[in-house]
Amino acid sequence: MLAAAATGSTLGLAGCGDLGGSDGDAAGQTDNGTDGSDAGGDGSGSGEDASATVALDVQSEIQAAREEVRTRVQEGNLSQEDAQAELADAQREIVAAAVDDLESYAAGVDGLGIDEANERAGAVLVSGPAAAILDALGAKPVSALLSADDFPAPQEGGQANGS
């Protein structure tokens, strides 16, 4: 089930391609995850937990922040360096808020857990019963489910913008 939900969705983790550094060329990776069968064999998804990458839907908020910063630069109220730092801070805050929203959602769903978050890429690794993971598609901050193999590992000492 999860592999089918992930097909064609590797590009656009949270609409933040510039943050994650992904070129989206991962079409062959979608069948590396769960094949939709559960280890219990009863079809209920209760036999064994599955994992998936959740792409956060923050593109519109980030675009609004970009427009606001761009306007302030054009008006002369903000330097380019300050604009870059402010935009990076705004992006982190927007994604962190979406992660918090997803954590709140997961707290109310039996068995659904947040394993790891990559706020820079706008992605969260979740685990739990397959049905609970699929139901997460209805959560407000979620834009797509991808294979757990598609989770972008946070980069140590990455290229911080203006920090």
N, C-alpha and C positions, 0 to 999 in steps of 0.2 A: 504494500500500500504506500509506504513512505517513498520508495523509489519512484513510483508513478507520480506522486505529488511533486517530486523534485525535478522531473524531466523539463529541461529547457529553462530552468530558473536560476542557473548558476550565475548569470550575469545580473547585476543590479542588486547586490546585497544592500538593502536599505537605500538604494539609489545613491550610494556613496562610493562609486567606483574610484574616485580620486583619493578617498581615504584609505581604502583597502588595498590598493595597488594591484587588483586582480584584472587580468585581461579578458576574463570570461571564457577562455578557451578550455572548458572542462566538460564538454559534452559527453566524453567517454566515461566520465566518473559517476554518472547518475545510477548505474546499476551495481555499484560497489557496496551499497548499503543494504538495508533490510529488504528481503525479497517478498515481504508481505505475509509470510507464514510465521506463526508463532511456535516456539519450541514446545509448548504444551500440546499442540496438535488439535485443540478443540475449536480453533477459529475465533475465540473470544478475545485474543490479545492479552489474556491474563497470565499466560504461561511464563513469559519472559519480557523484560523491558526492552524497548527499542530506543534508539537515539536518532536525533535529527538536528540539522542546523536550521535555525529560524532566522530569516532575514527580516529586519525591522523596517517598518514603513515610516521613514522620517524625511523622505525626499522633499515634500512640500514645505516642511518647516525649515529645512536647511536652505532651500531656494529663497524663502522669505527673508531669512537672516542674511543671505548673500545680497539680495536686493537692497535691504536696509543699509548694510555696510557700504555697498557701492554708491548709494545715494549720498551718504555722509562724506565719502571720499570726493565725489564730484562737487559737492558744496564747499569743499575745503575744510570741513570740520574734523577730518581724520586723515592722518598720513598713511601711506601705503603699508609701512611696517606695522603700525598700530592696527590697521584694517586686517592684515593677515592674522595677527595675534588674536584680535577680537573675534574674527570668523572662526578660527580654530577653537577658541573657548566656547563659542556659541554651538558649534557642531558637537563638541564633547558633551555639553549640557543637554542638548536635544536628544542625543543618543542615550545618555545616562538616564534621562527621564523615561524614554521608551523601554529601556531595560528594567527600570523600576516598575513600570506599568505591567510588563510581562511577568516579573516576579510576583506582583500582587495577584495577577490572574492565576499563575501557577499555584500559589498558596491556596487558592480555592478549588483546585482540581485534584482529586484523589490520585496520588501516585505520580503526578507530573512534577519534575524537578528541573532546576536550572543547574547544569553542571559547570558551565564556563561561559563567560561573556567576552567578546572582543569588541569593545566600544568603538575602537578606531574603524573597524570594518562594518559596524552595525549588525553584528551577528551574535547569536546566542546558541549554545549547544544545550539541548534539552534531552531529557530521558524520561521514560515512563511507559505505560501501556500504549500501544500503537493508536488505539482509538482516542486516547487523551491527547496525544501529539497531533493527530489529524484535526481534532476539535480546536486546537490552538490556532488554526487558520482563521477562526472567527474572532480571535482576540484583537482588540483595537490596534496594537502596535505591530502586528504581524503582516508582512506582505507576501511571504513565500516560505515553503518548507523545502529544504534541500537535504541531500544525503549527509549523514554525520561526517563522512569523509571530506566533504566540502567545507568544513568549518575552518576558517582561516586562523591559524595559530597566531596569537599575539607575538609581535616581533620585539625582541629584547633590544633596547638601545636604538630603536628605530629612528627614522628621520623625522624628528619633531619639528614642526613649523613654528619658528619664532620662540621656542622654549629653551 
